[in-house]
Amino acid sequence: MTSEARFLLNYIVLAFGWGSLSFVCTFAWIRGAAPERYGAAVFFASSIAYAALTLITREPLPISQEVFFDGAAAVGFLILAVRYNSTWLGAAMVAKGIQLGLHGVHLTDEADFKIGPV
């Protein structure tokens, strides 16, 4: 695959991802009640903050920042789930918790650490 085709494919995947994120959050904001609006705001704010830091630093963020953003979003969903007693917010919190756990496993992966002389 040529570099131009790879760039175009990456751009299409990125545009589809941000488009679907924007659509779902907008749909939840328009059609939902207060819990859905707050949940959409938590998720969208977490995604925007992550993307903004990635654009500012011009490189992928270290895994520790990904763990922070996942944890912040999971705590936000936990607060909303307890406050509104909502099952779908609890499911969103569990999904973000799973993502947090996967990034945490990557954080403690021994392959990332250099052992021996530097």
KAPEHU-V813010 format. One record per residue. OMEGA is omega in radians with two decimals (* if undefined). Layout:
# KAPEHU-V813010
OMEGA
OMEGA
This chain:
# KAPEHU-V813010
-3.14
-3.12
3.11
3.12
3.11
3.09
-3.14
3.11
3.10
3.14
3.12
3.13
3.12
3.13
3.10
3.14
3.13
3.09
3.13
3.06
3.13
3.14
-3.09
3.14
3.10
3.11
3.11
3.14
-3.08
-3.00
-3.03
3.05
-3.08
3.14
3.14
3.13
3.13
3.10
3.08
3.13
3.12
-3.09
-3.12
3.12
3.10
3.14
3.14
3.13
3.10
3.14
3.13
3.12
3.08
3.12
-3.14
-3.11
3.13
3.04
3.11
-3.12
3.03
-3.05
-3.14
3.08
3.07
3.10
3.12
-3.13
3.09
3.12
3.13
3.12
3.12
3.10
3.08
3.10
3.10
3.12
3.13
-3.14
3.12
-3.10
-3.05
3.14
-3.03
-3.14
-3.09
3.06
3.04
3.10
3.08
3.10
3.10
3.12
3.09
3.07
3.08
3.09
3.09
3.11
3.11
3.09
3.08
3.08
3.10
3.13
-3.11
-3.14
-3.10
-3.13
3.14
-3.10
3.09
3.13
-3.14
-3.10
-3.11
*
